[in-house]
Amino acid sequence: MNCFVIMPFAVEFDDVYAAIKTTVEGVAPDSRGRCFRLDEARPAGRITERLLAELRSATLCIADLTETKPNVMWELGFAMALGKPAIIITQSVPSLPFDIKDMQSIEYDRNRLNATLTAPLRQSLLDTLGSLKSKGVVLQSSSEAEVGRLLSEVAQLKAMVGDAVNLLKSNDKTDHNLEKELQTLSGHWFNTESGSHAYSRVIRGELVSPYCYGDNNYLTGVYFGWRRAGDYWFARYKWLDSDLAGFSFLRMESVDRLSGAWWSSEQEGHGSEIPPRSEGVQANWLRQAGTKTPKWAEDFFSEVEKDGLASVLARAR
């Protein structure tokens, strides 16, 4: 079984993709198929041609329409043109485009992925695969007429592709400025309250911060999805050997000090633009100069550089 995943290419969705990938592989553990996202490989050539090839080889698709990103919508358009079964997931059903709302969808809470995404997605996958099997659907077609029809559909979707490309170009300057800001957070940080050590580095344009809770000898979890939220830096955290997860708001008091607090994921119902009203666990991070990055952190950085954070998180689940 090949499952093509259509979703935003953003580090804050890496844990969502990890949950999807783990669920798909759990449904068909003995299959030689794969769970794949378009940005996981970037060979030379036209994106549209590679997208068409990947979709034609897919048994089904899973599309996360949260925020209705342009690249997500045109990939879903390709999938629908190909007649591929598409399982729609989103963090907000009311925000879905009007012509998608009549399709069955899964609404998930990103703070409760196991309960709201993993379980219903597993059942939907089993139902979809069972339906395909009972109908005796031929998953790939080599018909010249079919290829011609699909290429015609592709031509009609090129305007959507152009819009997506233009949007990406307009965001290039913003992304570059954000990466420069993220670089100021790189380095070794010590939490004076918990005794934790974190090592931050920009990889693939995103800040990744593996840490050891209460010590400095092993990998406990990772902070990711760093972004500006007013006067604060917002980041999510995830323990790699358990379901512990949450978020943090930190203010940069100086180049060597971050202060704020962290909360568990269940307390994020307020949104992620301002700190919650409920009291979090105090956190003061002090930069440590002149230290060497330990092997456990370097190994984690190497994994993320090679496979991407989403794949690393999926393996850890």
C-alpha positions as a Markdown table, in Angstrom:
| # | Residue | x | y | z |
|---|---|---|---|---|
| 1 | Met | 0.0 | 0.0 | 0.0 |
| 2 | Asn | 1.3 | 3.4 | -1.0 |
| 3 | Cys | -0.1 | 6.4 | 0.9 |
| 4 | Phe | 0.6 | 9.9 | -0.4 |
| 5 | Val | 0.3 | 12.6 | 2.4 |
| 6 | Ile | -0.8 | 16.1 | 1.4 |
| 7 | Met | -0.2 | 18.6 | 4.1 |
| 8 | Pro | 1.6 | 21.9 | 4.9 |
| 9 | Phe | 5.4 | 21.7 | 4.6 |
| 10 | Ala | 6.1 | 23.3 | 8.0 |
| 11 | Val | 8.0 | 22.1 | 11.0 |
| 12 | Glu | 5.0 | 22.7 | 13.3 |
| 13 | Phe | 3.2 | 19.9 | 11.5 |
| 14 | Asp | 6.0 | 17.4 | 11.8 |
| 15 | Asp | 4.5 | 15.7 | 14.9 |
| 16 | Val | 1.1 | 15.5 | 13.0 |
| 17 | Tyr | 2.9 | 13.9 | 10.0 |
| 18 | Ala | 4.7 | 11.5 | 12.4 |
| 19 | Ala | 1.3 | 10.4 | 13.8 |
| 20 | Ile | 0.0 | 9.9 | 10.3 |
| 21 | Lys | 3.0 | 7.9 | 9.2 |
| 22 | Thr | 3.0 | 5.7 | 12.3 |
| 23 | Thr | -0.8 | 5.0 | 11.8 |
| 24 | Val | -0.4 | 4.1 | 8.1 |
| 25 | Glu | 2.5 | 1.8 | 8.8 |
| 26 | Gly | 0.6 | 0.2 | 11.6 |
| 27 | Val | -2.4 | -0.6 | 9.4 |
| 28 | Ala | -0.2 | -2.5 | 6.9 |
| 29 | Pro | 3.0 | -3.5 | 8.9 |
| 30 | Asp | 3.8 | -6.3 | 6.4 |
| 31 | Ser | 3.3 | -4.2 | 3.3 |
| 32 | Arg | 6.1 | -3.1 | 1.1 |
| 33 | Gly | 4.3 | 0.2 | 0.6 |
| 34 | Arg | 5.2 | 3.5 | 2.0 |
| 35 | Cys | 3.8 | 6.7 | 3.6 |
| 36 | Phe | 5.3 | 9.6 | 1.7 |
| 37 | Arg | 5.2 | 13.4 | 1.5 |
| 38 | Leu | 6.3 | 15.3 | -1.6 |
| 39 | Asp | 8.9 | 17.4 | 0.2 |
| 40 | Glu | 10.7 | 14.3 | 1.6 |
| 41 | Ala | 12.8 | 14.1 | -1.6 |
| 42 | Arg | 13.8 | 16.9 | -3.9 |
| 43 | Pro | 15.4 | 15.5 | -7.1 |
| 44 | Ala | 15.9 | 17.6 | -10.2 |
| 45 | Gly | 13.0 | 18.0 | -12.5 |
| 46 | Arg | 9.5 | 19.5 | -12.6 |
| 47 | Ile | 7.5 | 19.3 | -9.4 |
| 48 | Thr | 4.3 | 18.8 | -11.3 |
| 49 | Glu | 5.6 | 15.7 | -13.2 |
| 50 | Arg | 7.0 | 14.2 | -9.9 |
| 51 | Leu | 3.7 | 14.9 | -8.2 |
| 52 | Leu | 1.7 | 13.2 | -10.9 |
| 53 | Ala | 4.0 | 10.2 | -10.8 |
| 54 | Glu | 3.7 | 9.9 | -7.0 |
| 55 | Leu | 0.0 | 10.2 | -7.1 |
| 56 | Arg | -0.4 | 7.7 | -9.9 |
| 57 | Ser | 1.5 | 5.1 | -7.8 |
| 58 | Ala | -0.5 | 5.9 | -4.6 |
| 59 | Thr | -3.2 | 3.6 | -3.3 |
| 60 | Leu | -4.9 | 6.5 | -1.5 |
| 61 | Cys | -4.1 | 10.0 | -0.1 |
| 62 | Ile | -4.5 | 11.7 | 3.2 |
| 63 | Ala | -4.9 | 15.4 | 3.0 |
| 64 | Asp | -4.6 | 17.8 | 6.0 |
| 65 | Leu | -6.5 | 21.0 | 5.0 |
| 66 | Thr | -5.7 | 22.9 | 8.2 |
| 67 | Glu | -5.1 | 26.5 | 7.1 |
| 68 | Thr | -5.9 | 25.6 | 3.5 |
| 69 | Lys | -2.4 | 26.2 | 2.2 |
| 70 | Pro | -2.0 | 26.8 | -1.6 |
| 71 | Asn | 0.4 | 23.8 | -2.1 |
| 72 | Val | -2.0 | 21.6 | -0.2 |
| 73 | Met | -5.0 | 22.6 | -2.3 |
| 74 | Trp | -3.3 | 22.1 | -5.6 |
| 75 | Glu | -1.9 | 18.7 | -4.6 |
| 76 | Leu | -5.4 | 17.7 | -3.5 |
| 77 | Gly | -6.7 | 18.9 | -6.9 |
| 78 | Phe | -4.3 | 16.6 | -8.6 |
| 79 | Ala | -5.4 | 13.7 | -6.4 |
| 80 | Met | -9.1 | 14.4 | -7.2 |
| 81 | Ala | -8.4 | 14.6 | -10.9 |
| 82 | Leu | -6.7 | 11.2 | -10.7 |
| 83 | Gly | -9.7 | 9.8 | -8.8 |
| 84 | Lys | -7.7 | 8.8 | -5.8 |
| 85 | Pro | -9.5 | 8.1 | -2.5 |
| 86 | Ala | -8.7 | 11.0 | -0.2 |
| 87 | Ile | -9.1 | 11.0 | 3.5 |
| 88 | Ile | -9.6 | 14.6 | 4.7 |
| 89 | Ile | -8.3 | 15.7 | 8.1 |
| 90 | Thr | -8.3 | 19.1 | 9.6 |
| 91 | Gln | -8.0 | 21.0 | 12.9 |
| 92 | Ser | -11.2 | 22.9 | 12.0 |
| 93 | Val | -14.0 | 21.6 | 9.9 |
| 94 | Pro | -15.9 | 25.0 | 9.8 |
| 95 | Ser | -12.8 | 26.5 | 8.0 |
| 96 | Leu | -12.9 | 24.0 | 5.1 |
| 97 | Pro | -13.6 | 25.4 | 1.6 |
| 98 | Phe | -17.3 | 25.2 | 0.8 |
| 99 | Asp | -16.7 | 22.6 | -2.0 |
| 100 | Ile | -14.9 | 20.3 | 0.4 |
| 101 | Lys | -17.2 | 20.5 | 3.4 |
| 102 | Asp | -19.6 | 17.8 | 2.0 |
| 103 | Met | -16.7 | 15.3 | 2.0 |
| 104 | Gln | -16.3 | 13.1 | 5.1 |
| 105 | Ser | -13.5 | 14.4 | 7.2 |
| 106 | Ile | -11.6 | 13.9 | 10.5 |
| 107 | Glu | -11.3 | 16.9 | 12.9 |
| 108 | Tyr | -8.4 | 16.5 | 15.2 |
| 109 | Asp | -6.9 | 18.3 | 18.2 |
| 110 | Arg | -3.2 | 18.6 | 17.8 |
| 111 | Asn | -2.8 | 18.4 | 21.5 |
| 112 | Arg | -4.5 | 15.0 | 21.7 |
| 113 | Leu | -3.2 | 13.4 | 18.5 |
| 114 | Asn | -3.5 | 9.8 | 19.7 |
| 115 | Ala | -7.2 | 10.1 | 20.6 |
| 116 | Thr | -8.4 | 12.5 | 17.9 |
| 117 | Leu | -6.3 | 11.6 | 14.9 |
| 118 | Thr | -4.5 | 8.2 | 15.3 |
| 119 | Ala | -7.6 | 6.2 | 16.3 |
| 120 | Pro | -10.1 | 7.6 | 13.8 |
| 121 | Leu | -7.5 | 7.7 | 11.0 |
| 122 | Arg | -6.7 | 4.0 | 11.5 |
| 123 | Gln | -10.4 | 3.1 | 11.2 |
| 124 | Ser | -10.8 | 5.3 | 8.1 |
| 125 | Leu | -7.8 | 3.6 | 6.5 |
| 126 | Leu | -9.1 | 0.2 | 7.2 |
| 127 | Asp | -12.6 | 1.1 | 5.8 |
| 128 | Thr | -11.1 | 2.7 | 2.7 |
| 129 | Leu | -8.8 | -0.2 | 1.9 |
| 130 | Gly | -11.6 | -2.6 | 2.5 |
| 131 | Ser | -13.8 | -0.7 | 0.1 |
| 132 | Leu | -11.1 | -0.7 | -2.6 |
| 133 | Lys | -10.5 | -4.4 | -2.2 |
| 134 | Ser | -14.2 | -5.2 | -2.4 |
| 135 | Lys | -14.6 | -3.2 | -5.5 |
| 136 | Gly | -11.6 | -4.8 | -7.1 |
| 137 | Val | -10.2 | -1.4 | -8.0 |
| 138 | Val | -7.2 | -1.4 | -10.3 |
| 139 | Leu | -4.8 | 1.0 | -8.6 |
| 140 | Gln | -2.6 | 1.9 | -11.6 |
| 141 | Ser | -3.6 | 2.4 | -15.2 |
| 142 | Ser | -1.3 | 2.4 | -18.3 |
| 143 | Ser | -4.1 | 3.4 | -20.7 |
| 144 | Glu | -3.0 | 6.1 | -23.2 |
| 145 | Ala | -6.4 | 7.6 | -23.1 |
| 146 | Glu | -6.3 | 7.8 | -19.3 |
| 147 | Val | -2.8 | 9.4 | -19.4 |
| 148 | Gly | -4.1 | 11.9 | -21.9 |
| 149 | Arg | -7.1 | 12.8 | -19.7 |
| 150 | Leu | -4.9 | 13.2 | -16.7 |
| 151 | Leu | -2.5 | 15.5 | -18.5 |
| 152 | Ser | -5.5 | 17.6 | -19.5 |
| 153 | Glu | -6.5 | 17.9 | -15.9 |
| 154 | Val | -2.9 | 18.9 | -15.0 |
| 155 | Ala | -3.0 | 21.7 | -17.6 |
| 156 | Gln | -6.2 | 23.0 | -16.0 |
| 157 | Leu | -4.5 | 23.0 | -12.6 |
| 158 | Lys | -1.4 | 25.0 | -13.6 |
| 159 | Ala | -3.0 | 28.3 | -12.6 |
| 160 | Met | -3.2 | 26.9 | -9.1 |
| 161 | Val | 0.4 | 25.9 | -9.2 |
| 162 | Gly | 1.4 | 29.3 | -10.4 |
| 163 | Asp | -0.4 | 30.9 | -7.4 |
| 164 | Ala | 1.3 | 28.6 | -5.0 |
| 165 | Val | 4.7 | 29.4 | -6.5 |
| 166 | Asn | 4.1 | 33.1 | -6.4 |
| 167 | Leu | 3.1 | 32.9 | -2.8 |
| 168 | Leu | 6.2 | 30.9 | -1.9 |
| 169 | Lys | 8.4 | 33.5 | -3.7 |
| 170 | Ser | 6.7 | 36.3 | -1.8 |
| 171 | Asn | 7.5 | 34.5 | 1.5 |
| 172 | Asp | 11.2 | 34.0 | 0.7 |
| 173 | Lys | 12.3 | 37.3 | 2.2 |
| 174 | Thr | 10.2 | 36.7 | 5.4 |
| 175 | Asp | 11.6 | 33.1 | 5.7 |
| 176 | His | 15.2 | 34.4 | 5.3 |
| 177 | Asn | 14.7 | 37.0 | 8.1 |
| 178 | Leu | 13.1 | 34.4 | 10.4 |
| 179 | Glu | 16.1 | 32.1 | 9.9 |
| 180 | Lys | 18.5 | 34.9 | 10.8 |
| 181 | Glu | 16.5 | 35.5 | 14.0 |
| 182 | Leu | 16.5 | 31.7 | 14.8 |
| 183 | Gln | 20.3 | 31.7 | 14.5 |
| 184 | Thr | 20.4 | 34.0 | 17.5 |
| 185 | Leu | 18.9 | 31.1 | 19.6 |
| 186 | Ser | 21.6 | 28.6 | 18.4 |
| 187 | Gly | 23.9 | 27.1 | 21.0 |
| 188 | His | 23.9 | 25.4 | 24.4 |
| 189 | Trp | 21.2 | 26.5 | 27.0 |
| 190 | Phe | 20.8 | 25.5 | 30.6 |
| 191 | Asn | 17.5 | 25.6 | 32.5 |
| 192 | Thr | 18.2 | 26.8 | 36.0 |
| 193 | Glu | 14.9 | 25.4 | 37.4 |
| 194 | Ser | 15.0 | 21.8 | 36.1 |
| 195 | Gly | 18.7 | 21.4 | 35.5 |
| 196 | Ser | 18.0 | 20.5 | 31.9 |
| 197 | His | 20.4 | 21.1 | 29.0 |
| 198 | Ala | 19.3 | 21.9 | 25.5 |
| 199 | Tyr | 21.3 | 22.3 | 22.3 |
| 200 | Ser | 19.8 | 24.4 | 19.5 |
| 201 | Arg | 20.8 | 24.5 | 15.8 |
| 202 | Val | 19.1 | 25.6 | 12.6 |
| 203 | Ile | 18.6 | 22.6 | 10.3 |
| 204 | Arg | 16.8 | 22.8 | 7.0 |
| 205 | Gly | 15.8 | 26.4 | 7.8 |
| 206 | Glu | 14.2 | 25.5 | 11.2 |
| 207 | Leu | 15.5 | 25.6 | 14.7 |
| 208 | Val | 15.7 | 22.2 | 16.3 |
| 209 | Ser | 16.5 | 21.9 | 20.1 |
| 210 | Pro | 17.1 | 18.4 | 21.5 |
| 211 | Tyr | 17.4 | 18.4 | 25.3 |
| 212 | Cys | 18.1 | 16.2 | 28.3 |
| 213 | Tyr | 15.6 | 16.8 | 31.1 |
| 214 | Gly | 17.4 | 17.3 | 34.4 |
| 215 | Asp | 20.7 | 16.2 | 33.2 |
| 216 | Asn | 23.2 | 16.3 | 30.2 |
| 217 | Asn | 23.9 | 12.7 | 29.5 |
| 218 | Tyr | 21.1 | 11.4 | 27.2 |
| 219 | Leu | 18.3 | 12.5 | 24.8 |
| 220 | Thr | 14.9 | 13.2 | 26.4 |
| 221 | Gly | 13.0 | 15.2 | 23.9 |
| 222 | Val | 13.0 | 18.0 | 21.4 |
| 223 | Tyr | 11.8 | 21.6 | 21.1 |
| 224 | Phe | 10.6 | 22.5 | 17.6 |
| 225 | Gly | 8.3 | 24.7 | 15.6 |
| 226 | Trp | 10.0 | 27.9 | 16.9 |
| 227 | Arg | 8.3 | 31.1 | 15.8 |
| 228 | Arg | 7.7 | 34.7 | 17.0 |
| 229 | Ala | 4.5 | 35.3 | 19.0 |
| 230 | Gly | 4.5 | 39.0 | 19.9 |
| 231 | Asp | 7.3 | 39.6 | 22.4 |
| 232 | Tyr | 7.8 | 35.9 | 22.9 |
| 233 | Trp | 9.3 | 32.9 | 21.2 |
| 234 | Phe | 6.8 | 30.1 | 21.0 |
| 235 | Ala | 8.0 | 26.5 | 20.6 |
| 236 | Arg | 6.5 | 23.0 | 21.0 |
| 237 | Tyr | 8.2 | 20.2 | 22.9 |
| 238 | Lys | 7.9 | 16.4 | 22.6 |
| 239 | Trp | 9.4 | 13.7 | 24.7 |
| 240 | Leu | 10.7 | 10.9 | 22.4 |
| 241 | Asp | 10.0 | 7.9 | 24.6 |
| 242 | Ser | 6.5 | 8.9 | 25.8 |
| 243 | Asp | 3.4 | 10.9 | 25.0 |
| 244 | Leu | 4.5 | 13.9 | 27.0 |
| 245 | Ala | 4.2 | 17.0 | 24.9 |
| 246 | Gly | 3.4 | 20.7 | 25.3 |
| 247 | Phe | 4.6 | 24.1 | 24.5 |
| 248 | Ser | 6.6 | 27.0 | 25.8 |
| 249 | Phe | 6.6 | 30.8 | 25.7 |
| 250 | Leu | 10.0 | 32.4 | 26.2 |
| 251 | Arg | 11.0 | 36.1 | 26.2 |
| 252 | Met | 14.6 | 36.9 | 25.1 |
| 253 | Glu | 15.7 | 39.1 | 27.9 |
| 254 | Ser | 19.3 | 39.3 | 26.5 |
| 255 | Val | 21.4 | 37.4 | 24.0 |
| 256 | Asp | 22.3 | 35.0 | 26.8 |
| 257 | Arg | 19.0 | 34.7 | 28.7 |
| 258 | Leu | 15.5 | 33.4 | 27.9 |
| 259 | Ser | 12.7 | 33.6 | 30.5 |
| 260 | Gly | 9.2 | 32.3 | 30.5 |
| 261 | Ala | 7.3 | 29.1 | 31.2 |
| 262 | Trp | 6.1 | 25.8 | 29.7 |
| 263 | Trp | 2.7 | 24.1 | 29.8 |
| 264 | Ser | 1.4 | 20.7 | 28.9 |
| 265 | Ser | -0.4 | 20.3 | 25.6 |
| 266 | Glu | -3.8 | 20.0 | 27.3 |
| 267 | Gln | -3.5 | 23.7 | 28.2 |
| 268 | Glu | -3.3 | 25.0 | 24.7 |
| 269 | Gly | -7.0 | 25.5 | 24.1 |
| 270 | His | -6.5 | 29.2 | 24.2 |
| 271 | Gly | -4.4 | 29.2 | 21.1 |
| 272 | Ser | -0.7 | 29.7 | 20.5 |
| 273 | Glu | -0.4 | 33.5 | 20.0 |
| 274 | Ile | -0.1 | 34.6 | 23.7 |
| 275 | Pro | 0.8 | 32.8 | 26.9 |
| 276 | Pro | -2.1 | 31.0 | 28.7 |
| 277 | Arg | -3.7 | 32.7 | 31.7 |
| 278 | Ser | -3.1 | 29.6 | 33.7 |
| 279 | Glu | 0.3 | 29.5 | 35.5 |
| 280 | Gly | 2.9 | 27.5 | 33.7 |
| 281 | Val | 6.1 | 25.9 | 35.0 |
| 282 | Gln | 8.7 | 28.7 | 35.3 |
| 283 | Ala | 11.7 | 28.3 | 32.9 |
| 284 | Asn | 14.8 | 30.4 | 32.8 |
| 285 | Trp | 17.4 | 29.4 | 30.1 |
| 286 | Leu | 20.9 | 30.7 | 30.3 |
| 287 | Arg | 23.3 | 30.4 | 27.4 |
| 288 | Gln | 26.4 | 28.3 | 28.1 |
| 289 | Ala | 29.5 | 29.6 | 26.2 |
| 290 | Gly | 32.5 | 27.5 | 25.2 |
| 291 | Thr | 31.0 | 24.1 | 25.6 |
| 292 | Lys | 31.1 | 21.1 | 23.3 |
| 293 | Thr | 27.9 | 19.6 | 21.9 |
| 294 | Pro | 27.5 | 16.1 | 23.4 |
| 295 | Lys | 27.3 | 13.0 | 21.2 |
| 296 | Trp | 23.6 | 12.4 | 21.9 |
| 297 | Ala | 22.7 | 15.9 | 20.6 |
| 298 | Glu | 25.1 | 15.6 | 17.6 |
| 299 | Asp | 23.5 | 12.2 | 16.7 |
| 300 | Phe | 20.1 | 13.7 | 16.8 |
| 301 | Phe | 21.1 | 16.7 | 14.6 |
| 302 | Ser | 22.6 | 14.2 | 12.1 |
| 303 | Glu | 19.3 | 12.2 | 11.9 |
| 304 | Val | 17.3 | 15.4 | 11.4 |
| 305 | Glu | 19.6 | 16.6 | 8.7 |
| 306 | Lys | 19.4 | 13.3 | 6.9 |
| 307 | Asp | 15.8 | 12.3 | 7.2 |
| 308 | Gly | 13.9 | 15.4 | 8.4 |
| 309 | Leu | 12.4 | 16.0 | 11.9 |
| 310 | Ala | 9.0 | 14.4 | 10.9 |
| 311 | Ser | 10.6 | 11.1 | 10.1 |
| 312 | Val | 12.7 | 11.1 | 13.3 |
| 313 | Leu | 9.6 | 11.8 | 15.4 |
| 314 | Ala | 7.7 | 9.0 | 13.6 |
| 315 | Arg | 10.4 | 6.5 | 14.4 |
| 316 | Ala | 10.4 | 7.6 | 18.0 |
| 317 | Arg | 6.7 | 7.0 | 18.5 |
